[in-house]
Amino acid sequence: MGDRSDILRFDAFTLDLANRRLARAGEPVELGSRYFNALVLLVEARGALVTKDRFMDEVWQGIPVTDEALTQCVRTLRRALEDEASAPRFIQTVPKHGYRFLCEVDNGEASHRRPAPTPARSDAGRLAGATTLGGGAAGMVGGLVYGIAASGSGQAALLLALLAACLGVLGGAGIGLGMAAVRMLRPEKPLWLVAGAGLGGLVVGGFGKVLSLDGVALLTGQSLGQVTGLFEGLVLGLAAGTGAALVRSRASVVARSAGTLAAGLAAGALIAIAGGRLFAGSLYELQGRFPDSRLLLDGLGSPALGTGAILFEAVLFTASIAAAHRIAARS
């Protein structure tokens, strides 16, 4: 196993052998004594196959147990590490033989060559990046749908999709930076992540509204009217933060998916009830101000279809950001 160090670090986790503690980004993760020993065995082997016999000898120390006990042990470790057997980041199953620890482990030997980023800083970067990419993906999909519906032209649909993707990137970046800032300042707590996302959405929503209103007025001499602003940014930020926090939780896949969908629907309903507007509503307003445009979004001006568009966009934005965080966690 090589030289033994009292502190082993992998991803955002710290394994303190001397004090028998496992922590994720500074927050303790509870493990039973035997399961802690099994994790130490895997981490110290890092990359090498740990056979079932070796687990029995070193963890259970000859006590006769069934294979189900080892399976339950690994299942518990995966739950503690937020790992999945179908797409493992930490513990890989080698069928009929044993298990292998996949993640790179820092035992402090190379610390003098290159200081490793702190878990909070590394996690903050992942938060901002995943949220930005998720926002861009949502904008691309939504813009493409509206472009096809509004113009029937492939070129116009593509241009609208690119415009929406840029707006999605800006919105995602603002929300992501809000979460990243909170992650740097506070321990990783779901409510703080949601609050940071809401604050980021509030800022970017206000900035976007001022820029769009003043920018259009400067270029065309006309007022654009009501567009997405502070309230919509706050509500979408809170929903996106909720989705991201759920993805990072230990809840089941079904619970995470249902919670994300509920957050998106709730955000869309609040915006619709308050008379707010998202991308489709802003396009409809733009079409009314500039009747010579090639956009044909008359249907979205009706209360029923307008509300449906808001719900669609809120769910798409929230789910895309949650999916981006899930992909980032697995990569």
NORVENKA-V369789 format. One record per residue. N is the residue number from 1. PHI is phi in whole degrees, 0 to 359 (* if undefined). Layout:
# NORVENKA-V369789
N_PHI, N_PHI
This chain:
# NORVENKA-V369789
1_*, 2_81, 3_292, 4_266, 5_250, 6_285, 7_237, 8_241, 9_239, 10_210, 11_51, 12_266, 13_258, 14_233, 15_250, 16_264, 17_288, 18_296, 19_260, 20_52, 21_227, 22_244, 23_226, 24_243, 25_52, 26_88, 27_266, 28_295, 29_242, 30_284, 31_218, 32_294, 33_301, 34_291, 35_292, 36_298, 37_298, 38_294, 39_294, 40_300, 41_300, 42_294, 43_294, 44_292, 45_285, 46_18, 47_101, 48_269, 49_291, 50_253, 51_285, 52_298, 53_298, 54_292, 55_302, 56_297, 57_286, 58_264, 59_262, 60_269, 61_50, 62_85, 63_291, 64_292, 65_224, 66_273, 67_298, 68_297, 69_296, 70_292, 71_299, 72_294, 73_299, 74_293, 75_299, 76_294, 77_297, 78_298, 79_296, 80_294, 81_269, 82_57, 83_255, 84_228, 85_296, 86_285, 87_218, 88_290, 89_256, 90_240, 91_246, 92_256, 93_276, 94_253, 95_310, 96_70, 97_237, 98_166, 99_219, 100_224, 101_271, 102_266, 103_286, 104_294, 105_243, 106_254, 107_256, 108_89, 109_290, 110_258, 111_295, 112_283, 113_273, 114_209, 115_295, 116_284, 117_295, 118_294, 119_304, 120_297, 121_293, 122_297, 123_291, 124_297, 125_296, 126_294, 127_300, 128_296, 129_295, 130_295, 131_293, 132_297, 133_295, 134_297, 135_296, 136_296, 137_296, 138_297, 139_298, 140_298, 141_294, 142_298, 143_296, 144_294, 145_299, 146_291, 147_296, 148_293, 149_289, 150_270, 151_237, 152_72, 153_258, 154_297, 155_294, 156_296, 157_297, 158_295, 159_297, 160_294, 161_296, 162_294, 163_298, 164_295, 165_296, 166_298, 167_294, 168_296, 169_297, 170_297, 171_296, 172_297, 173_296, 174_296, 175_294, 176_297, 177_294, 178_297, 179_293, 180_296, 181_297, 182_295, 183_297, 184_286, 185_268, 186_232, 187_301, 188_288, 189_234, 190_305, 191_295, 192_291, 193_297, 194_297, 195_297, 196_297, 197_295, 198_297, 199_295, 200_298, 201_296, 202_299, 203_294, 204_290, 205_295, 206_294, 207_296, 208_296, 209_293, 210_298, 211_295, 212_291, 213_294, 214_291, 215_294, 216_294, 217_297, 218_292, 219_277, 220_244, 221_77, 222_240, 223_275, 224_282, 225_87, 226_282, 227_225, 228_300, 229_214, 230_302, 231_296, 232_298, 233_297, 234_298, 235_293, 236_295, 237_297, 238_297, 239_294, 240_296, 241_296, 242_296, 243_299, 244_295, 245_295, 246_295, 247_299, 248_275, 249_274, 250_263, 251_291, 252_291, 253_300, 254_296, 255_294, 256_296, 257_295, 258_296, 259_294, 260_295, 261_298, 262_296, 263_296, 264_295, 265_296, 266_297, 267_297, 268_298, 269_296, 270_298, 271_295, 272_295, 273_297, 274_281, 275_77, 276_281, 277_224, 278_246, 279_295, 280_297, 281_296, 282_293, 283_296, 284_297, 285_297, 286_296, 287_298, 288_294, 289_284, 290_233, 291_296, 292_277, 293_291, 294_269, 295_281, 296_232, 297_249, 298_302, 299_298, 300_284, 301_279, 302_287, 303_303, 304_293, 305_291, 306_296, 307_295, 308_299, 309_295, 310_296, 311_298, 312_301, 313_292, 314_295, 315_293, 316_299, 317_295, 318_296, 319_292, 320_295, 321_292, 322_298, 323_295, 324_296, 325_293, 326_293, 327_296, 328_297, 329_292, 330_275, 331_280
